[in-house]
Amino acid sequence: MTENFNNFSNVTLSGTTTVDCWINTEGVGSSSGPSKTINNNTFSNITTGGSAFMGISTGSSGANSSISNNTISNITNTNGIIGINIGSSNGQGTHTCAFNTLSNLSGNSVSALQGGSSFINSMYINNNIIGPATANGTGSQLYGINLVFGKTNNIFMNKIYDLVNNNISGSVTGITVANSLSVTPGAVNSIYNNIIGNLRAPFKNGLSDAIKGINLGNFNDTALSLVYYNTVYIPAQVSSGTNFSSAAIYHTAYTSSSTSDL
Protein backbone atom coordinates (compact mmCIF):
# COMPACT_ATOMS: atom_id res chain seq x y z
CA MET A 1 0.00 0.00 0.00
CA THR A 2 1.46 3.32 -1.07
CA GLU A 3 0.22 6.69 0.17
CA ASN A 4 2.58 9.41 -0.96
CA PHE A 5 2.71 13.11 -1.86
CA ASN A 6 -0.54 14.26 -0.25
CA ASN A 7 -0.96 17.76 1.18
CA PHE A 8 -3.62 18.69 3.72
CA SER A 9 -2.90 22.18 5.03
CA ASN A 10 -4.37 25.53 6.04
CA VAL A 11 -7.34 24.21 8.03
CA THR A 12 -9.10 25.93 10.95
CA LEU A 13 -11.71 24.11 13.03
CA SER A 14 -13.64 25.04 16.15
CA GLY A 15 -15.58 23.11 18.77
CA THR A 16 -14.71 19.49 19.49
CA THR A 17 -14.00 18.23 15.99
CA THR A 18 -11.34 15.52 16.09
CA VAL A 19 -8.62 15.80 13.45
CA ASP A 20 -7.12 12.57 12.08
CA CYS A 21 -5.01 13.48 9.07
CA TRP A 22 -3.88 10.06 7.83
CA ILE A 23 -4.97 6.80 9.50
CA ASN A 24 -4.18 3.41 7.96
CA THR A 25 -5.17 0.30 9.93
CA GLU A 26 -5.92 -1.85 6.89
CA GLY A 27 -4.88 -5.48 7.28
CA VAL A 28 -5.77 -8.57 9.27
CA GLY A 29 -3.32 -7.98 12.11
CA SER A 30 0.28 -8.20 13.21
CA SER A 31 1.01 -11.62 11.69
CA SER A 32 0.20 -10.99 8.04
CA GLY A 33 -0.43 -7.31 7.40
CA PRO A 34 0.48 -5.56 4.13
CA SER A 35 3.62 -3.52 3.63
CA LYS A 36 2.74 0.19 3.82
CA THR A 37 4.63 3.17 2.46
CA ILE A 38 3.50 6.54 3.81
CA ASN A 39 6.05 9.02 2.52
CA ASN A 40 6.40 12.66 1.46
CA ASN A 41 3.06 13.87 2.85
CA THR A 42 2.47 17.32 4.34
CA PHE A 43 0.06 18.34 7.12
CA SER A 44 0.64 21.97 8.03
CA ASN A 45 -1.01 25.09 9.41
CA ILE A 46 -3.88 23.33 11.17
CA THR A 47 -5.72 24.89 14.12
CA THR A 48 -8.33 22.88 15.99
CA GLY A 49 -10.59 23.40 18.97
CA GLY A 50 -10.94 21.28 22.07
CA SER A 51 -10.39 17.81 20.62
CA ALA A 52 -7.36 15.73 19.79
CA PHE A 53 -5.09 15.92 16.74
CA MET A 54 -3.47 12.91 15.06
CA GLY A 55 -1.07 13.40 12.18
CA ILE A 56 -0.22 9.89 10.91
CA SER A 57 -1.20 6.60 12.54
CA THR A 58 -0.68 3.04 11.33
CA GLY A 59 -1.84 -0.40 12.45
CA SER A 60 -1.72 -3.96 11.05
CA SER A 61 1.24 -3.06 8.84
CA GLY A 62 3.61 -5.76 7.61
CA ALA A 63 7.32 -6.06 6.96
CA ASN A 64 9.22 -3.30 5.15
CA SER A 65 6.68 -0.63 6.06
CA SER A 66 7.89 2.96 6.04
CA ILE A 67 6.75 6.32 7.40
CA SER A 68 9.33 8.69 5.98
CA ASN A 69 9.96 12.22 4.69
CA ASN A 70 6.63 13.52 5.99
CA THR A 71 6.12 17.03 7.37
CA ILE A 72 3.73 17.79 10.24
CA SER A 73 4.06 21.42 11.25
CA ASN A 74 2.32 24.44 12.72
CA ILE A 75 -0.34 22.49 14.60
CA THR A 76 -2.27 24.23 17.39
CA ASN A 77 -5.05 22.97 19.65
CA THR A 78 -6.28 23.02 23.23
CA ASN A 79 -6.17 19.22 23.60
CA GLY A 80 -3.56 16.58 22.83
CA ILE A 81 -1.33 16.38 19.77
CA ILE A 82 0.21 13.18 18.41
CA GLY A 83 2.39 13.68 15.37
CA ILE A 84 3.13 10.09 14.30
CA ASN A 85 1.72 6.99 15.99
CA ILE A 86 3.13 3.51 15.27
CA GLY A 87 0.33 1.21 16.42
CA SER A 88 0.83 -1.88 18.56
CA SER A 89 -0.83 -4.12 15.93
CA ASN A 90 1.95 -3.57 13.41
CA GLY A 91 4.23 -6.55 12.95
CA GLN A 92 6.74 -8.67 11.04
CA GLY A 93 10.18 -7.85 9.71
CA THR A 94 11.64 -4.36 9.59
CA HIS A 95 9.76 -1.07 9.98
CA THR A 96 11.20 2.40 9.40
CA CYS A 97 10.19 5.86 10.60
CA ALA A 98 12.79 8.25 9.24
CA PHE A 99 13.52 11.73 7.88
CA ASN A 100 10.23 13.17 9.15
CA THR A 101 9.87 16.77 10.33
CA LEU A 102 7.54 17.51 13.24
CA SER A 103 7.71 21.17 14.16
CA ASN A 104 5.80 23.96 15.85
CA LEU A 105 3.38 21.73 17.72
CA SER A 106 1.40 23.42 20.50
CA GLY A 107 -1.27 21.70 22.60
CA ASN A 108 -2.27 20.70 26.11
CA SER A 109 -0.01 17.66 25.72
CA VAL A 110 2.31 16.68 22.87
CA SER A 111 3.80 13.36 21.77
CA ALA A 112 5.61 14.05 18.53
CA LEU A 113 6.47 10.44 17.64
CA GLN A 114 5.11 7.56 19.67
CA GLY A 115 4.09 3.91 19.80
CA GLY A 116 5.87 0.76 18.71
CA SER A 117 4.91 -2.89 18.62
CA SER A 118 6.19 -6.04 20.28
CA PHE A 119 5.43 -7.83 16.99
CA ILE A 120 7.92 -5.75 14.97
CA ASN A 121 11.23 -7.57 14.73
CA SER A 122 13.35 -4.48 14.00
CA MET A 123 12.23 -0.86 14.33
CA TYR A 124 14.35 1.96 12.93
CA ILE A 125 13.61 5.52 14.05
CA ASN A 126 16.23 7.78 12.59
CA ASN A 127 17.04 11.17 11.10
CA ASN A 128 13.82 12.77 12.29
CA ILE A 129 13.70 16.46 13.20
CA ILE A 130 11.42 17.19 16.16
CA GLY A 131 10.84 20.67 17.49
CA PRO A 132 9.91 23.24 18.50
CA ALA A 133 6.96 21.92 20.55
CA THR A 134 5.01 23.33 23.49
CA ALA A 135 2.67 21.75 26.06
CA ASN A 136 0.43 23.84 28.29
CA GLY A 137 -2.08 21.53 29.98
CA THR A 138 -2.36 20.63 33.65
CA GLY A 139 -0.10 17.70 34.47
CA SER A 140 0.78 17.43 30.80
CA GLN A 141 3.64 15.49 29.31
CA LEU A 142 5.72 16.49 26.32
CA TYR A 143 7.64 13.79 24.46
CA GLY A 144 9.91 13.99 21.46
CA ILE A 145 10.05 10.21 20.91
CA ASN A 146 7.97 7.93 23.15
CA LEU A 147 8.30 4.19 22.53
CA VAL A 148 6.14 1.85 24.59
CA PHE A 149 6.60 -1.51 22.82
CA GLY A 150 9.24 -3.26 20.78
CA LYS A 151 11.68 -6.11 20.25
CA THR A 152 14.70 -4.45 18.66
CA ASN A 153 14.53 -0.66 18.55
CA ASN A 154 17.19 1.43 16.83
CA ILE A 155 16.85 5.14 17.60
CA PHE A 156 19.62 7.19 16.05
CA MET A 157 20.59 10.48 14.39
CA ASN A 158 17.41 12.27 15.47
CA LYS A 159 17.42 15.98 16.34
CA ILE A 160 15.04 16.91 19.16
CA TYR A 161 15.06 20.51 20.32
CA ASP A 162 13.14 23.41 21.86
CA LEU A 163 10.63 21.34 23.82
CA VAL A 164 8.88 23.49 26.43
CA ASN A 165 6.26 22.55 29.02
CA ASN A 166 4.67 25.62 30.58
CA ASN A 167 2.56 23.86 33.20
CA ILE A 168 3.48 23.82 36.88
CA SER A 169 3.07 20.03 37.06
CA GLY A 170 4.19 19.16 33.53
CA SER A 171 7.29 17.35 32.30
CA VAL A 172 9.52 17.18 29.21
CA THR A 173 11.31 14.11 27.83
CA GLY A 174 13.45 13.97 24.72
CA ILE A 175 13.50 10.19 24.14
CA THR A 176 11.77 7.64 26.33
CA VAL A 177 11.76 3.87 26.04
CA ALA A 178 8.97 3.13 28.45
CA ASN A 179 8.22 0.44 31.00
CA SER A 180 5.89 -1.53 28.75
CA LEU A 181 8.90 -2.83 26.81
CA SER A 182 9.34 -5.24 29.71
CA VAL A 183 6.57 -7.36 28.12
CA THR A 184 9.04 -8.31 25.38
CA PRO A 185 11.72 -10.63 26.84
CA GLY A 186 15.15 -9.90 25.42
CA ALA A 187 14.20 -6.45 24.10
CA VAL A 188 17.20 -4.56 22.73
CA ASN A 189 17.16 -0.77 22.58
CA SER A 190 20.01 0.99 20.78
CA ILE A 191 19.91 4.76 21.28
CA TYR A 192 22.85 6.54 19.70
CA ASN A 193 24.06 9.65 17.86
CA ASN A 194 20.99 11.69 18.77
CA ILE A 195 21.06 15.42 19.51
CA ILE A 196 18.66 16.56 22.23
CA GLY A 197 18.74 20.18 23.26
CA ASN A 198 17.04 23.11 24.95
CA LEU A 199 14.44 21.18 26.94
CA ARG A 200 12.64 23.50 29.36
CA ALA A 201 9.98 23.45 32.08
CA PRO A 202 10.15 27.00 33.46
CA PHE A 203 7.23 26.71 35.92
CA LYS A 204 7.64 23.14 37.17
CA ASN A 205 7.18 22.56 40.90
CA GLY A 206 7.56 18.94 42.01
CA LEU A 207 9.93 16.33 43.38
CA SER A 208 10.06 14.25 40.18
CA ASP A 209 12.45 15.26 37.42
CA ALA A 210 10.90 17.96 35.28
CA ILE A 211 13.23 17.26 32.37
CA LYS A 212 14.73 14.00 31.11
CA GLY A 213 16.91 13.92 28.05
CA ILE A 214 16.80 10.11 27.67
CA ASN A 215 14.49 8.04 29.87
CA LEU A 216 14.89 4.26 30.23
CA GLY A 217 12.10 2.21 31.82
CA ASN A 218 12.24 -0.61 34.37
CA PHE A 219 12.83 -3.45 31.91
CA ASN A 220 13.00 -7.10 32.85
CA ASP A 221 16.34 -8.83 33.45
CA THR A 222 16.67 -10.04 29.85
CA ALA A 223 16.37 -6.58 28.28
CA LEU A 224 19.41 -4.76 26.94
CA SER A 225 19.86 -1.01 26.52
CA LEU A 226 22.75 0.43 24.50
CA VAL A 227 22.96 4.20 24.92
CA TYR A 228 25.99 5.91 23.43
CA TYR A 229 27.31 8.93 21.51
CA ASN A 230 24.28 11.07 22.31
CA THR A 231 24.38 14.80 23.02
CA VAL A 232 21.94 16.14 25.61
CA TYR A 233 21.86 19.85 26.42
CA ILE A 234 19.65 21.10 29.25
CA PRO A 235 20.21 24.83 29.70
CA ALA A 236 20.84 26.33 33.10
CA GLN A 237 17.49 27.63 34.21
CA VAL A 238 15.56 28.72 37.24
CA SER A 239 12.04 27.43 37.64
CA SER A 240 9.51 29.61 39.41
CA GLY A 241 8.54 26.47 41.37
CA THR A 242 10.06 25.60 44.74
CA ASN A 243 11.28 22.15 43.67
CA PHE A 244 12.98 21.49 40.35
CA SER A 245 15.33 18.82 39.00
CA SER A 246 16.48 17.37 35.69
CA ALA A 247 18.49 14.47 34.29
CA ALA A 248 20.35 13.98 31.02
CA ILE A 249 19.90 10.17 31.28
CA TYR A 250 17.38 8.64 33.67
CA HIS A 251 16.88 4.93 34.40
CA THR A 252 13.89 3.77 36.44
CA ALA A 253 14.79 1.45 39.34
CA TYR A 254 13.76 -2.19 39.03
CA THR A 255 14.05 -5.15 41.42
CA SER A 256 15.51 -7.38 38.70
CA SER A 257 18.38 -5.66 36.92
CA SER A 258 18.43 -5.20 33.20
CA THR A 259 21.68 -4.72 31.27
CA SER A 260 22.65 -1.27 30.14
CA ASP A 261 25.72 -0.06 28.30
CA LEU A 262 26.01 3.70 28.66
C-alpha positions, -999 to 999 in steps of 0.1 A, spaced: 0 0 0 15 33 -11 2 67 2 26 94 -10 27 131 -19 -5 143 -3 -10 178 12 -36 187 37 -29 222 50 -44 255 60 -73 242 80 -91 259 110 -117 241 130 -136 250 161 -156 231 188 -147 195 195 -140 182 160 -113 155 161 -86 158 134 -71 126 121 -50 135 91 -39 101 78 -50 68 95 -42 34 80 -52 3 99 -59 -19 69 -49 -55 73 -58 -86 93 -33 -80 121 3 -82 132 10 -116 117 2 -110 80 -4 -73 74 5 -56 41 36 -35 36 27 2 38 46 32 25 35 65 38 61 90 25 64 127 15 31 139 28 25 173 43 1 183 71 6 220 80 -10 251 94 -39 233 112 -57 249 141 -83 229 160 -106 234 190 -109 213 221 -104 178 206 -74 157 198 -51 159 167 -35 129 151 -11 134 122 -2 99 109 -12 66 125 -7 30 113 -18 -4 124 -17 -40 110 12 -31 88 36 -58 76 73 -61 70 92 -33 51 67 -6 61 79 30 60 68 63 74 93 87 60 100 122 47 66 135 60 61 170 74 37 178 102 41 214 112 23 244 127 -3 225 146 -23 242 174 -51 230 196 -63 230 232 -62 192 236 -36 166 228 -13 164 198 2 132 184 24 137 154 31 101 143 17 70 160 31 35 153 3 12 164 8 -19 186 -8 -41 159 20 -36 134 42 -66 129 67 -87 110 102 -79 97 116 -44 96 98 -11 100 112 24 94 102 59 106 128 83 92 135 117 79 102 132 91 99 168 103 75 175 132 77 212 142 58 240 159 34 217 177 14 234 205 -13 217 226 -23 207 261 0 177 257 23 167 229 38 134 218 56 141 185 65 104 176 51 76 197 41 39 198 59 8 187 49 -29 186 62 -60 203 54 -78 170 79 -57 150 112 -76 147 134 -45 140 122 -9 143 144 20 129 136 55 141 162 78 126 170 112 111 138 128 123 137 165 132 114 172 162 108 207 175 99 232 185 70 219 206 50 233 235 27 218 261 4 238 283 -21 215 300 -24 206 337 -1 177 345 8 174 308 36 155 293 57 165 263 76 138 245 99 140 215 100 102 209 80 79 231 83 42 225 61 19 246 66 -15 228 92 -33 208 117 -61 202 147 -45 187 145 -7 185 172 14 168 169 51 176 196 72 160 206 105 144 174 123 155 174 160 163 150 169 192 151 205 203 131 234 219 106 213 238 89 235 264 63 225 290 47 256 306 26 239 332 35 238 369 31 200 371 42 192 335 73 173 323 95 172 292 113 141 278 135 140 247 135 102 241 118 76 263 118 39 260 90 31 285 82 4 310 59 -15 287 89 -28 268 93 -52 297 66 -74 281 90 -83 254 117 -106 268 151 -99 254 142 -65 241 172 -46 227 172 -8 226 200 10 208 199 48 213 228 65 197 241 96 179 210 117 188 211 154 195 187 166 222 187 202 233 170 231 250 144 212 269 126 235 294 100 235 321 102 270 335 72 267 359 76 231 372 72 226 409 76 189 420 99 163 434 101 142 402 124 153 374 109 180 353 132 173 324 147 140 311 169 139 281 168 101 277 145 80 299 149 43 302 121 22 318 122 -6 344 128 -35 319 130 -71 329 163 -88 335 167 -100 298 164 -66 283 194 -48 269 199 -10 265 227 4 245 230 42 249 260 59 234 273 89 215 243 111 223 244 148 230 219 161 256 219 199 264 197 211 293 202 248 297 208 263 331 175 276 342 156 287 372 120 274 376 95 296 394 85 265 414 101 256 447 113 222 437 130 215 404 153 188 390 165 174 357 185 145 343 204 140 310 199 102 313 174 86 337 169 49 344 139 38 364 148 14 393 138 -22 390 140 -52 414 155 -74 387 184 -57 369 184 -52 332 217 -47 313 226 -13 301 257 -1 283 260 37 287 
